[in-house]
Amino acid sequence: MSETNNTNNNDRDIHTHALVGERLCLDFANTVSWHDSEDSREWLTSYERLVGWCQHADILTEQQALSLLQQAEDHPAEANRVLKKTVEFREAIHDIFSSIPKNETPNKADLATLNGMLVDTYRSIQIVPDDDNNFSLQFQKPEDSLDGILAPIVQSAIDILVSEKELKRVKKCEGDPCGWLFLDTSRNRSRRWCSMADCGNRAKARRFYQNKK
């Protein structure tokens, strides 16, 4: 997906970033505009913006976000480490799911990154009973550590990868070089664009221009 102008992403509100992937991990993979272009635009340029996106994606409440931002202010080196780790994880997720529509085997390094995140994430998981003695898996509160916000994204990626039904619906926007990913939830699996209002209309305009020529 493109940006409508060349405004630096640092000046743009992360809370306006489009969530069109239909699944959390795919929206996370889409936190770069024009991902497959040499002129790609990074949205996660600071830990503060990462927290803002997580709040926008309903991973965090406002109170949890404020708690994490205070921790990041108190421990800036750790916040920068988590941001770097997050971007590396994001790129691995993007590359893994980009390989799916092409029926290609994901890169071993990308899978190793995901598996490493999986190990870290499941260290924080607990089996918790409810009042009726039904059990569920729950992650630690995301504000308990600066990288706790990544756990739901890891789980989202695993949920798709182990679901044959959902895995077959992973697609990449045909608006080259958009690079955005989405889960095609349309009944006849005919979705082609990250957004009809963006890449879809751009493709229609390009076809119209070529026909006029």
C-alpha positions, 0 to 999 in steps of 0.5 A: 500500500502506498502513501498519498504523499511523501510525508515522513512517517514520523509526522504521521499518526500511527493510529491512522495506519490501515489494518486490512490484513484480516489477521493480527500478524498480517497487519503487523507485517504491513507496518511498512508502506510500499514494502517491496519497493526501494522507496519503502516507508517504515512506520515502526521508527521508535518504541513509542510508535510500536506501542501506538500501533499495538494500541491501534491494533487492540493489543494494548489498552491505553493504561497498558500503553502508558505503562510501557511508555514509562518503562521505555523512558526509564530503560531506553537501551532496552526499548531500542533493543526490543524495537530492533528485535521487533523489526527483525521479527516483522521482516521474518513474518513478512517473508514467511507469509509472502512465500505462501501464495507462491508455494515456496518453502520459507527461508530457514533463517526466517523460520528460525527467527519465528521459532525463537520468538515462539520459544520466548513467547511460550515461556510466558504462557500459563494454564488458567482455570475459570470459575467453572474449572474450564482451562485456557492458555493466557499470556502474561500481561503485555505491560509486564515487559517491554517485549510482551506486546509481541506475544499475541502477534506470535500466536496469530502467526502460529494460528495461521501456519497450523491451519490448512484452511487459513493458510490457503487464504493468505495472499499478497496484494497484486499492486506491485510493489505494495507488498502488503499481505492479507487473509482473503475472507471473501466467499469466492476467494477473489480478493486481489488488493490490500485495499480496493480504494488504494491499490485496486483503484490505482490498477484500474486507473493504470488499465484505463490509461493503457487502453486510452493509449 
